[in-house]
Amino acid sequence: MSFKLLASAFVRNNFWLGGRLIGDQWQWVGRVTGPILYSFWSESEPNGQGGETCLDASYDFTWNDLSCNKTYHHALCEKVV
């Protein structure tokens, strides 16, 4: 997928990034697990509002915490090559 196509998809959608708040620490979940050691949070995020515990990327590529009950139509994943 080209960067231009990816960027246009972000304008319309948020993407789940494969991270969750577990206890008091943000963690990668899935095939790659462990603590998230860097971040690119949007201003005033993470705010945990309403039990938000899933890591999401917004249209401007910054991170946001959202409810894990949200239906995501897209996800960004790491692939070992």
C-alpha positions as CSV (number, residue, x, y, z in Angstrom):
1,M,0.0,0.0,0.0
2,S,1.4,3.4,-0.9
3,F,1.9,6.1,1.6
4,K,-0.6,8.3,-0.3
5,L,-3.3,5.6,-0.2
6,L,-2.6,4.9,3.5
7,A,-2.8,8.6,4.3
8,S,-6.2,8.9,2.5
9,A,-7.5,5.9,4.4
10,F,-6.5,7.7,7.7
11,V,-8.6,10.7,6.8
12,R,-11.7,8.6,7.0
13,N,-10.8,6.0,9.6
14,N,-8.9,5.3,12.8
15,F,-6.6,2.3,12.9
16,W,-6.1,-0.1,15.8
17,L,-2.3,-0.3,16.5
18,G,-2.2,-3.5,18.5
19,G,-1.7,-1.9,21.9
20,R,-3.7,-2.1,25.1
21,L,-3.6,-0.7,28.6
22,I,-2.9,-3.6,30.9
23,G,-2.8,-2.6,34.5
24,D,-1.1,0.8,34.4
25,Q,1.2,0.1,31.5
26,W,0.6,0.3,27.7
27,Q,1.5,-3.0,26.1
28,W,1.8,-4.4,22.6
29,V,-0.5,-7.4,22.2
30,G,-0.7,-10.2,19.6
31,R,2.4,-11.7,17.9
32,V,4.7,-8.9,19.2
33,T,4.2,-8.5,23.0
34,G,5.8,-6.3,25.6
35,P,5.7,-2.8,26.9
36,I,5.3,0.2,24.6
37,L,8.6,2.1,25.1
38,Y,7.8,5.1,22.9
39,S,4.7,7.1,22.1
40,F,3.2,9.6,19.7
41,W,0.1,10.6,21.8
42,S,-2.2,13.3,20.6
43,E,-2.5,16.3,23.0
44,S,-4.3,15.4,26.2
45,E,-4.0,11.7,25.5
46,P,-4.1,9.1,26.8
47,N,-7.0,10.2,28.9
48,G,-8.7,6.9,29.8
49,Q,-12.1,8.6,29.5
50,G,-14.8,6.0,29.8
51,G,-12.5,3.0,30.3
52,E,-10.5,3.6,27.1
53,T,-7.8,0.9,27.0
54,C,-7.0,0.3,23.3
55,L,-4.4,2.1,21.3
56,D,-5.6,3.8,18.1
57,A,-4.0,6.0,15.4
58,S,-6.0,9.1,14.4
59,Y,-6.3,10.7,11.0
60,D,-3.1,12.8,11.7
61,F,-1.1,9.7,12.7
62,T,-1.1,10.6,16.4
63,W,-2.1,8.1,19.0
64,N,-5.4,8.1,20.9
65,D,-6.9,5.8,23.5
66,L,-10.3,4.4,22.6
67,S,-12.7,1.8,23.9
68,C,-11.8,-1.7,23.0
69,N,-15.5,-2.1,22.2
70,K,-15.1,0.1,19.1
71,T,-15.4,-1.7,15.8
72,Y,-12.3,-1.1,13.8
73,H,-12.3,-1.6,10.1
74,H,-8.6,-1.3,9.8
75,A,-5.5,-2.3,11.7
76,L,-1.8,-1.6,11.2
77,C,0.3,-4.6,11.8
78,E,4.0,-5.5,11.8
79,K,5.1,-8.2,9.4
80,V,8.4,-10.1,9.7
81,V,10.1,-10.3,6.3
